[in-house]
Amino acid sequence: MSTSIAELAARLWHGLLAYAVKFGVVGLIGLVIDVALFNALRLGLAGDDTWAQSAIGAKTISTSVAIVFNWLGNRYWTFRNHRRRNYLREFAEYVVVSLGGMAIALGCLWVSHHWMGYTSLVADNIATNVVGLGLGTAFRFLLYRYWVFGHHRADGLSTLARVEEAQRSLFEEPDASGRPQGDGDDPVASDPTENAPDAREPASSTEAGS
């Protein structure tokens, strides 16, 4: 029973939880970059009285930089074994999912503020930065794990590795025993007649006199 629980825990960790922990670390660093860059731009990092200093401009730039950072972090760390050969398509799908997560946060804010009538600053923060952020994060993680970096994607590195392994197994030639013969096999060493007595040798004198 304990063995089954241990195996289940190991499968759960390697199949989901390990990805979730790495995804959370990347997301946390991306959030720090987003907030720090937003405030730096608002304080005039890119100059005063520019579009980058406006609230919309600063948030657009900081969010875009954070999205690119999160994509690189998830591509080369979180889901590195499942990253895609077509990185442009992977990035486009990543952005779509990121926008979907943002839409969930905005939807939670709209429901709380306009539909339910909770208009205080605290209520807005709970709606968008607690409920919306939690639901959006779960949405993004699941779609990243099972769609953008899904193990079934045809151009994913893990899929290509399985295809190459299957091709090698398919085209290996089996030896006489029915198993594939490797490069290091020595046909002489495996010859069953190597140590057999030579039938052409004459019988010994003892055997002849018996």
DRENDO-1510 file (C-alpha; in Angstrom, 1 decimal, always signed):
<recs>
REC; n; res; u; v; w
REC; 1; MET; +0.0; +0.0; +0.0 .
REC; 2; SER; +2.8; +2.4; +0.9 .
REC; 3; THR; +4.6; +1.5; -2.3 .
REC; 4; SER; +1.5; +2.4; -4.3 .
REC; 5; ILE; +1.2; +5.7; -2.5 .
REC; 6; ALA; +4.8; +6.5; -3.1 .
REC; 7; GLU; +4.5; +5.7; -6.8 .
REC; 8; LEU; +1.4; +7.8; -7.1 .
REC; 9; ALA; +3.1; +10.7; -5.4 .
REC; 10; ALA; +6.1; +10.4; -7.6 .
REC; 11; ARG; +4.0; +10.4; -10.8 .
REC; 12; LEU; +2.0; +13.4; -9.5 .
REC; 13; TRP; +5.2; +15.3; -8.7 .
REC; 14; HIS; +7.0; +14.5; -12.1 .
REC; 15; GLY; +3.8; +14.9; -14.1 .
REC; 16; LEU; +2.3; +18.1; -12.6 .
REC; 17; LEU; +3.7; +19.5; -9.3 .
REC; 18; ALA; +7.3; +19.9; -10.4 .
REC; 19; TYR; +6.0; +22.0; -13.4 .
REC; 20; ALA; +3.7; +24.0; -11.1 .
REC; 21; VAL; +6.6; +24.9; -8.8 .
REC; 22; LYS; +8.9; +26.0; -11.6 .
REC; 23; PHE; +6.0; +27.9; -13.3 .
REC; 24; GLY; +5.3; +29.7; -10.0 .
REC; 25; VAL; +8.9; +30.7; -9.6 .
REC; 26; VAL; +9.0; +32.1; -13.2 .
REC; 27; GLY; +5.7; +33.9; -12.7 .
REC; 28; LEU; +6.9; +35.5; -9.5 .
REC; 29; ILE; +10.0; +36.8; -11.1 .
REC; 30; GLY; +7.9; +38.1; -14.0 .
REC; 31; LEU; +5.6; +39.8; -11.6 .
REC; 32; VAL; +8.5; +41.6; -9.9 .
REC; 33; ILE; +9.8; +42.7; -13.3 .
REC; 34; ASP; +6.3; +43.9; -14.3 .
REC; 35; VAL; +5.8; +46.0; -11.1 .
REC; 36; ALA; +9.4; +47.3; -11.0 .
REC; 37; LEU; +9.5; +48.4; -14.6 .
REC; 38; PHE; +6.0; +49.9; -14.5 .
REC; 39; ASN; +6.9; +52.1; -11.5 .
REC; 40; ALA; +10.3; +53.0; -13.1 .
REC; 41; LEU; +8.7; +54.1; -16.3 .
REC; 42; ARG; +6.1; +56.1; -14.4 .
REC; 43; LEU; +8.9; +57.9; -12.6 .
REC; 44; GLY; +10.5; +58.9; -15.9 .
REC; 45; LEU; +12.9; +56.1; -16.8 .
REC; 46; ALA; +12.2; +56.6; -20.5 .
REC; 47; GLY; +11.9; +60.4; -20.2 .
REC; 48; ASP; +9.3; +62.8; -18.9 .
REC; 49; ASP; +6.0; +63.6; -20.7 .
REC; 50; THR; +6.4; +60.6; -23.0 .
REC; 51; TRP; +3.9; +57.8; -23.8 .
REC; 52; ALA; +6.1; +55.4; -21.9 .
REC; 53; GLN; +5.5; +57.5; -18.7 .
REC; 54; SER; +1.7; +57.4; -19.0 .
REC; 55; ALA; -0.1; +54.8; -17.0 .
REC; 56; ILE; -1.3; +52.9; -20.2 .
REC; 57; GLY; +2.1; +53.1; -21.9 .
REC; 58; ALA; +4.1; +52.1; -18.8 .
REC; 59; LYS; +1.8; +49.1; -18.2 .
REC; 60; THR; +1.8; +48.1; -21.8 .
REC; 61; ILE; +5.6; +48.1; -21.9 .
REC; 62; SER; +6.1; +46.4; -18.5 .
REC; 63; THR; +3.5; +43.7; -19.2 .
REC; 64; SER; +5.1; +43.0; -22.6 .
REC; 65; VAL; +8.6; +42.6; -21.1 .
REC; 66; ALA; +7.2; +40.4; -18.4 .
REC; 67; ILE; +5.4; +38.2; -20.9 .
REC; 68; VAL; +8.6; +37.7; -23.0 .
REC; 69; PHE; +10.6; +36.9; -19.8 .
REC; 70; ASN; +8.0; +34.4; -18.7 .
REC; 71; TRP; +8.0; +32.7; -22.1 .
REC; 72; LEU; +11.8; +32.4; -22.1 .
REC; 73; GLY; +11.8; +31.1; -18.5 .
REC; 74; ASN; +9.0; +28.5; -19.2 .
REC; 75; ARG; +10.5; +27.5; -22.5 .
REC; 76; TYR; +14.0; +26.9; -21.3 .
REC; 77; TRP; +13.4; +25.9; -17.7 .
REC; 78; THR; +9.8; +24.9; -16.7 .
REC; 79; PHE; +8.9; +23.0; -19.9 .
REC; 80; ARG; +12.4; +22.7; -21.5 .
REC; 81; ASN; +11.9; +19.0; -22.3 .
REC; 82; HIS; +8.7; +19.9; -24.2 .
REC; 83; ARG; +9.7; +23.1; -25.9 .
REC; 84; ARG; +8.8; +23.4; -29.6 .
REC; 85; ARG; +11.0; +23.5; -32.6 .
REC; 86; ASN; +8.7; +26.2; -34.1 .
REC; 87; TYR; +9.4; +28.8; -31.5 .
REC; 88; LEU; +7.5; +31.5; -33.3 .
REC; 89; ARG; +4.2; +29.6; -33.2 .
REC; 90; GLU; +5.0; +28.6; -29.6 .
REC; 91; PHE; +5.4; +32.2; -28.7 .
REC; 92; ALA; +2.2; +33.2; -30.5 .
REC; 93; GLU; +0.2; +30.6; -28.6 .
REC; 94; TYR; +1.9; +31.6; -25.4 .
REC; 95; VAL; +0.8; +35.2; -25.9 .
REC; 96; VAL; -2.8; +34.1; -26.7 .
REC; 97; VAL; -2.9; +32.2; -23.4 .
REC; 98; SER; -1.4; +35.1; -21.5 .
REC; 99; LEU; -4.1; +37.4; -22.9 .
REC; 100; GLY; -6.7; +34.9; -21.9 .
REC; 101; GLY; -5.4; +34.9; -18.3 .
REC; 102; MET; -5.5; +38.7; -18.3 .
REC; 103; ALA; -9.1; +38.6; -19.7 .
REC; 104; ILE; -10.1; +36.4; -16.8 .
REC; 105; ALA; -8.7; +38.9; -14.3 .
REC; 106; LEU; -10.5; +41.8; -16.0 .
REC; 107; GLY; -13.7; +39.7; -16.1 .
REC; 108; CYS; -13.6; +39.1; -12.3 .
REC; 109; LEU; -13.1; +42.9; -11.8 .
REC; 110; TRP; -16.0; +43.7; -14.1 .
REC; 111; VAL; -18.3; +41.3; -12.3 .
REC; 112; SER; -17.3; +42.6; -8.9 .
REC; 113; HIS; -17.3; +46.3; -9.7 .
REC; 114; HIS; -20.2; +46.7; -12.2 .
REC; 115; TRP; -22.4; +43.7; -11.6 .
REC; 116; MET; -22.2; +43.1; -7.9 .
REC; 117; GLY; -21.6; +46.7; -7.0 .
REC; 118; TYR; -18.4; +46.4; -4.9 .
REC; 119; THR; -16.7; +49.6; -5.9 .
REC; 120; SER; -14.2; +50.2; -3.2 .
REC; 121; LEU; -10.4; +50.0; -3.8 .
REC; 122; VAL; -10.1; +47.0; -1.5 .
REC; 123; ALA; -12.9; +45.2; -3.4 .
REC; 124; ASP; -11.3; +46.0; -6.8 .
REC; 125; ASN; -7.9; +44.6; -5.6 .
REC; 126; ILE; -9.5; +41.4; -4.2 .
REC; 127; ALA; -11.4; +40.9; -7.4 .
REC; 128; THR; -8.5; +41.4; -9.8 .
REC; 129; ASN; -5.4; +40.6; -7.8 .
REC; 130; VAL; -6.7; +37.7; -5.7 .
REC; 131; VAL; -9.6; +36.0; -7.4 .
REC; 132; GLY; -8.7; +37.0; -10.9 .
REC; 133; LEU; -5.0; +36.4; -10.5 .
REC; 134; GLY; -5.6; +33.0; -9.0 .
REC; 135; LEU; -8.1; +31.9; -11.7 .
REC; 136; GLY; -6.0; +33.4; -14.5 .
REC; 137; THR; -2.8; +31.7; -13.2 .
REC; 138; ALA; -4.5; +28.3; -13.1 .
REC; 139; PHE; -5.9; +28.8; -16.6 .
REC; 140; ARG; -2.5; +29.8; -18.0 .
REC; 141; PHE; -0.7; +26.9; -16.3 .
REC; 142; LEU; -3.1; +24.2; -17.6 .
REC; 143; LEU; -3.0; +25.5; -21.1 .
REC; 144; TYR; +0.8; +25.9; -21.1 .
REC; 145; ARG; +1.2; +22.4; -19.7 .
REC; 146; TYR; -1.3; +20.6; -21.9 .
REC; 147; TRP; -1.5; +22.8; -25.1 .
REC; 148; VAL; +1.4; +25.2; -25.7 .
REC; 149; PHE; +4.0; +22.8; -24.3 .
REC; 150; GLY; +1.9; +19.6; -24.5 .
REC; 151; HIS; +3.7; +16.3; -25.0 .
REC; 152; HIS; +1.5; +15.6; -27.9 .
REC; 153; ARG; +2.6; +18.5; -30.1 .
REC; 154; ALA; +4.1; +17.3; -33.3 .
REC; 155; ASP; +7.1; +19.7; -33.2 .
REC; 156; GLY; +7.8; +19.3; -29.5 .
REC; 157; LEU; +11.3; +18.0; -28.6 .
REC; 158; SER; +9.9; +15.2; -26.5 .
REC; 159; THR; +7.7; +14.0; -29.4 .
REC; 160; LEU; +10.6; +14.2; -31.8 .
REC; 161; ALA; +12.8; +12.2; -29.5 .
REC; 162; ARG; +10.2; +9.5; -29.2 .
REC; 163; VAL; +9.8; +9.3; -33.0 .
REC; 164; GLU; +13.6; +9.0; -33.4 .
REC; 165; GLU; +13.8; +6.3; -30.8 .
REC; 166; ALA; +11.0; +4.4; -32.5 .
REC; 167; GLN; +12.7; +4.7; -35.9 .
REC; 168; ARG; +16.0; +3.4; -34.5 .
REC; 169; SER; +14.3; +0.4; -33.0 .
REC; 170; LEU; +12.3; -0.2; -36.2 .
REC; 171; PHE; +15.4; -0.3; -38.5 .
REC; 172; GLU; +17.8; -2.2; -36.2 .
REC; 173; GLU; +18.6; -5.7; -37.7 .
REC; 174; PRO; +18.2; -8.6; -35.3 .
REC; 175; ASP; +20.9; -11.2; -35.0 .
REC; 176; ALA; +20.4; -15.0; -35.0 .
REC; 177; SER; +19.1; -14.9; -31.5 .
REC; 178; GLY; +16.3; -12.5; -32.4 .
REC; 179; ARG; +17.7; -9.5; -30.5 .
REC; 180; PRO; +19.2; -6.4; -32.2 .
REC; 181; GLN; +22.9; -6.6; -32.8 .
REC; 182; GLY; +24.9; -3.6; -31.5 .
REC; 183; ASP; +28.0; -2.1; -32.9 .
REC; 184; GLY; +30.1; -3.8; -30.1 .
REC; 185; ASP; +28.9; -7.3; -30.8 .
REC; 186; ASP; +31.7; -9.7; -31.7 .
REC; 187; PRO; +30.4; -12.5; -34.0 .
REC; 188; VAL; +33.5; -14.6; -33.3 .
REC; 189; ALA; +33.0; -14.5; -29.6 .
REC; 190; SER; +29.4; -15.5; -30.0 .
REC; 191; ASP; +30.2; -18.4; -32.3 .
REC; 192; PRO; +28.8; -21.6; -30.6 .
REC; 193; THR; +31.3; -23.8; -32.5 .
REC; 194; GLU; +34.4; -21.9; -31.4 .
REC; 195; ASN; +35.2; -24.3; -28.5 .
REC; 196; ALA; +33.7; -27.4; -30.1 .
REC; 197; PRO; +36.2; -30.3; -30.9 .
REC; 198; ASP; +37.2; -30.5; -34.5 .
REC; 199; ALA; +35.5; -33.6; -36.0 .
REC; 200; ARG; +38.5; -34.1; -38.3 .
REC; 201; GLU; +41.0; -34.6; -35.5 .
REC; 202; PRO; +42.1; -38.3; -35.3 .
REC; 203; ALA; +41.1; -40.3; -32.2 .
REC; 204; SER; +43.7; -40.7; -29.5 .
REC; 205; SER; +45.5; -44.0; -29.0 .
REC; 206; THR; +43.6; -44.7; -25.9 .
REC; 207; GLU; +40.3; -44.4; -27.6 .
REC; 208; ALA; +41.5; -46.5; -30.5 .
REC; 209; GLY; +42.6; -49.4; -28.3 .
REC; 210; SER; +39.4; -49.5; -26.3 .
</recs>
